[in-house]
């Protein structure tokens, strides 16, 4: 048996009220947590009050896009330019070999940072769906036991309203055990698209994960239409909506109506604070200071009983020039951008948005819980409090998987140099 002594653990992550941080000893045997007891002197590894968190869960990423920035920059930082840049790169260069190497690089980065489960969206506009889904199945098998992987078919609104194309993509996703999704902002057939998406998902028994309203155009109503479609059809699968930025520029009545419908429909919400801060409120062709943060009304959703999470989104591609699939970075920036304050309350912790709550929303086998019987998949820090944890990158963290320390050396960007010369 191994013993981690004098560890700081947030009470809220243990399911206990109080909002404080407890000093505990964590016993580990056969790769699992066997005891959580008040700290006392004895043999074992003394953490000197260092915080211990469960390994991270990242439920909205784009592994197929990652790392292409050096060969395909975003010329003005806008969402539309990102969309066009990625489309050009995808059509010209996304072979299985290219996407596979970039996916593996991303997963090694996430693993070294301490992530145990990832959901990725896969660009699936035909014929890319045949390339990327077959590759994903191989990558998922190769990473089994290290990172639990899920994938979502990402398509345009035009595909959602094309019965033949939608069926082809949905059936490929189903064959791989994936989810059905898409991206929707202002679209004149928005409600029809949502009904078709929900109907097809219901027909094939697929869960849904949609990019909704990633825009500052107040006419966008994808999230509301998605909620209406779920309610009207009686769809019984799990539904997650990401981004939902437009709520910050809509009137109070629209905001309240949409949140109420989302709660009634049982839809969960994931905010992508880093990517949306980067993309939203940019003016094409010039440099202006953004006035909006781009994140959705996460506090209001949670107050309405809606499950919420935050995630990485894009990494080093035209949608976001930065990022490294580091769950701690997501939590740190989320705390600052979304005012998580600091980051817990009396009985719940915002740290769950990159942990247990994110895992529950996605339905991962990995639950990201600190509990007796849970896997000893832990991230150990020298920081002793939230303010210490979130003030530095914590590059000296120790990552345990099944109770054993892993190599946290990050892959070198030079590995991808030949791909960037394409």
Secondary structure as the mmCIF struct_conf table of DSSP 4:
data_model
#
loop_
_struct_conf.conf_type_id
_struct_conf.id
_struct_conf.beg_label_comp_id
_struct_conf.beg_label_asym_id
_struct_conf.beg_label_seq_id
_struct_conf.end_label_comp_id
_struct_conf.end_label_asym_id
_struct_conf.end_label_seq_id
STRN STRN1 UNK A 2 UNK A 10
HELX_RH_3T_P HELX_RH_3T_P1 UNK A 11 UNK A 14
TURN_TY1_P TURN_TY1_P1 UNK A 15 UNK A 15
BEND BEND1 UNK A 17 UNK A 19
STRN STRN2 UNK A 21 UNK A 29
TURN_TY1_P TURN_TY1_P2 UNK A 30 UNK A 31
STRN STRN3 UNK A 32 UNK A 38
BEND BEND2 UNK A 41 UNK A 41
BEND BEND3 UNK A 43 UNK A 44
STRN STRN4 UNK A 45 UNK A 46
TURN_TY1_P TURN_TY1_P3 UNK A 48 UNK A 49
STRN STRN5 UNK A 51 UNK A 51
STRN STRN6 UNK A 52 UNK A 54
HELX_LH_PP_P HELX_LH_PP_P1 UNK A 55 UNK A 55
STRN STRN7 UNK A 56 UNK A 61
TURN_TY1_P TURN_TY1_P4 UNK A 63 UNK A 67
TURN_TY1_P TURN_TY1_P5 UNK A 69 UNK A 71
BEND BEND4 UNK A 72 UNK A 72
BEND BEND5 UNK A 75 UNK A 76
HELX_RH_AL_P HELX_RH_AL_P1 UNK A 79 UNK A 93
HELX_RH_AL_P HELX_RH_AL_P2 UNK A 96 UNK A 113
TURN_TY1_P TURN_TY1_P6 UNK A 114 UNK A 114
STRN STRN8 UNK A 115 UNK A 123
BEND BEND6 UNK A 125 UNK A 125
TURN_TY1_P TURN_TY1_P7 UNK A 126 UNK A 127
HELX_RH_AL_P HELX_RH_AL_P3 UNK A 128 UNK A 143
TURN_TY1_P TURN_TY1_P8 UNK A 144 UNK A 146
BEND BEND7 UNK A 147 UNK A 147
STRN STRN9 UNK A 148 UNK A 154
HELX_RH_AL_P HELX_RH_AL_P4 UNK A 157 UNK A 160
TURN_TY1_P TURN_TY1_P9 UNK A 161 UNK A 161
HELX_RH_AL_P HELX_RH_AL_P5 UNK A 163 UNK A 175
TURN_TY1_P TURN_TY1_P10 UNK A 176 UNK A 177
STRN STRN10 UNK A 179 UNK A 184
BEND BEND8 UNK A 185 UNK A 186
TURN_TY1_P TURN_TY1_P11 UNK A 188 UNK A 189
HELX_RH_AL_P HELX_RH_AL_P6 UNK A 190 UNK A 204
TURN_TY1_P TURN_TY1_P12 UNK A 205 UNK A 205
STRN STRN11 UNK A 208 UNK A 212
BEND BEND9 UNK A 215 UNK A 216
TURN_TY1_P TURN_TY1_P13 UNK A 218 UNK A 219
HELX_RH_AL_P HELX_RH_AL_P7 UNK A 222 UNK A 233
TURN_TY1_P TURN_TY1_P14 UNK A 234 UNK A 234
BEND BEND10 UNK A 237 UNK A 237
STRN STRN12 UNK A 239 UNK A 243
HELX_RH_3T_P HELX_RH_3T_P2 UNK A 245 UNK A 249
BEND BEND11 UNK A 250 UNK A 250
HELX_RH_AL_P HELX_RH_AL_P8 UNK A 252 UNK A 265
TURN_TY1_P TURN_TY1_P15 UNK A 266 UNK A 266
STRN STRN13 UNK A 268 UNK A 271
HELX_RH_AL_P HELX_RH_AL_P9 UNK A 273 UNK A 279
TURN_TY1_P TURN_TY1_P16 UNK A 280 UNK A 281
TURN_TY1_P TURN_TY1_P17 UNK A 284 UNK A 285
BEND BEND12 UNK A 286 UNK A 286
HELX_RH_AL_P HELX_RH_AL_P10 UNK A 298 UNK A 303
TURN_TY1_P TURN_TY1_P18 UNK A 304 UNK A 305
STRN STRN14 UNK A 308 UNK A 310
STRN STRN15 UNK A 313 UNK A 313
BEND BEND13 UNK A 316 UNK A 316
STRN STRN16 UNK A 317 UNK A 317
TURN_TY1_P TURN_TY1_P19 UNK A 318 UNK A 319
STRN STRN17 UNK A 320 UNK A 320
BEND BEND14 UNK A 321 UNK A 321
HELX_RH_AL_P HELX_RH_AL_P11 UNK A 327 UNK A 337
TURN_TY1_P TURN_TY1_P20 UNK A 338 UNK A 339
BEND BEND15 UNK A 342 UNK A 343
STRN STRN18 UNK A 344 UNK A 344
BEND BEND16 UNK A 346 UNK A 347
STRN STRN19 UNK A 349 UNK A 349
HELX_RH_3T_P HELX_RH_3T_P3 UNK A 350 UNK A 354
TURN_TY1_P TURN_TY1_P21 UNK A 355 UNK A 355
HELX_RH_AL_P HELX_RH_AL_P12 UNK A 356 UNK A 362
TURN_TY1_P TURN_TY1_P22 UNK A 363 UNK A 363
BEND BEND17 UNK A 365 UNK A 365
BEND BEND18 UNK A 371 UNK A 371
TURN_TY1_P TURN_TY1_P23 UNK A 372 UNK A 373
BEND BEND19 UNK A 374 UNK A 374
STRN STRN20 UNK A 375 UNK A 375
STRN STRN21 UNK A 378 UNK A 380
BEND BEND20 UNK A 382 UNK A 382
BEND BEND21 UNK A 385 UNK A 385
HELX_RH_AL_P HELX_RH_AL_P13 UNK A 386 UNK A 389
TURN_TY1_P TURN_TY1_P24 UNK A 390 UNK A 391
BEND BEND22 UNK A 392 UNK A 392
TURN_TY1_P TURN_TY1_P25 UNK A 395 UNK A 396
STRN STRN22 UNK A 398 UNK A 401
TURN_TY1_P TURN_TY1_P26 UNK A 402 UNK A 403
STRN STRN23 UNK A 404 UNK A 405
HELX_LH_PP_P HELX_LH_PP_P2 UNK A 406 UNK A 407
HELX_LH_PP_P HELX_LH_PP_P3 UNK A 409 UNK A 412
HELX_RH_3T_P HELX_RH_3T_P4 UNK A 413 UNK A 416
HELX_RH_AL_P HELX_RH_AL_P14 UNK A 417 UNK A 420
TURN_TY1_P TURN_TY1_P27 UNK A 421 UNK A 421
#
